[in-house]
Amino acid sequence: MKNLIFGIIATLMVGAIFGFSGNSIKKDTPKKEWIIAPRFLTLQKGITKEQARKWMENEYLPLYRYHSGWNAQLGEPTASGKWGKSDNTAKEKGDFVLIYFFDSPKTRDHYFPPDGAWSEDIQKVIAEHNSTWKDFFGKYFVQEKYQNEEYTMFATAK
């Protein structure tokens, strides 16, 4: 009888331990969505990649330090093409890629409301750094070749 009671208690304890650990895994991974927004940039004639890169790193990218929940990173396209080929025929990628990261769709909508207006936060930074904003398309990049894409991300491997 003693062994039977001990066996029942041990079985209940093992079941409880594995039951709680299974539930905690599901609760520790909440649903999360974030936005990535690549912008493909083409240089103006007469501007070198080195000039544009230095300007972006020193003048343009620091403006995003004012915005919480939003970051910007600069890169250079290194390959593009069809499946299994890197022949750059799939799509013109320009000279640089600027990738915006918003920590949620709500954050993106705060800075860029669905009605098309820009938030007061954005307008304030533009007003304070107007010459930088004017140089973006006025001096360094071609606005007509600016590619604007956005992706809502919902899953990650890590």
Secondary structure, DSSP 8 states (H G I E B T S, - for coil): -HHHHHHHHHHHHHHHHHHHHHHHHHHTS----EEEEEEEE-B-TT--HHHHHHHIIIIIGGGGGGSTTEEEEEE------STT---S-S----SEEEEEEESSHHHHHHHS-TTS---HHHHHHHHHTHHHHHHIIIIIB-GGG-EE--EEE-----
